[in-house]
Amino acid sequence: MVFRQIQVGPIGTNCYLLGEESAGVCFVADPGDEPERVLGMVRESGLALQAIVLTHGHYDHTGGVAGILAEHPQVPVYIHRNDLYAPGGSQRYQYAGAGTNQRTYGEGDVLSLGGGTLRVLHTPGHSPGSVVLLWGDVMLAGDTLFAGSCGRCDLFGGSMEEMFVSLKRLGSLSGDCRVFPGHGPATTLETERRTNPYLRHAMQL
Ligand SMILES: [Zn+2]
């Protein structure tokens, strides 16, 4: 397994690359800014970029998409349909050329990406179209689950009620996995079940 991570942009969004050397392909999650650094990460991996996947539509997770497409114009970009449009603000997903590259995914979708299987959980709360992505024992948690915390729910379309439903779903998944959030350090699902006050509260609802 090939795993790489860089922090991009002024608020340090985690951008991840996942792939398999044997398959020769990879995908990138949440290229929020600094597309040239993301492209460098892809180049260094030696793998062919297959797709860009977005955990949600906020600009700090999507801002580098256009710059990557400039070099990889054929690469599809996946986002949940609820975060596609920009009602009343510039905080949502927007980039030139969305028409040809744009794909939507949602609850229960399974994509063959990076030499593995990517499973999509729709986890609204931080935004209406937030998703958590499972790939092998890796959870890309976006701004839903953080180490010791969870994403804020006071932005447009956010909902604390939905967040707790989403957190409960994550806590109820079987077994353990490595959790890589959209901001801050990595953790494990079991660690969060034991110590994360938001997840613990959600599990009691
Ligand atoms: Zn966000």
Boltz pocket constraint, residues with backbone or C-beta under 6 A from the ligand:
constraints:
  - pocket:
      binder: B
      contacts: [[A, 56], [A, 58], [A, 126], [A, 143]]
      max_distance: 6.0
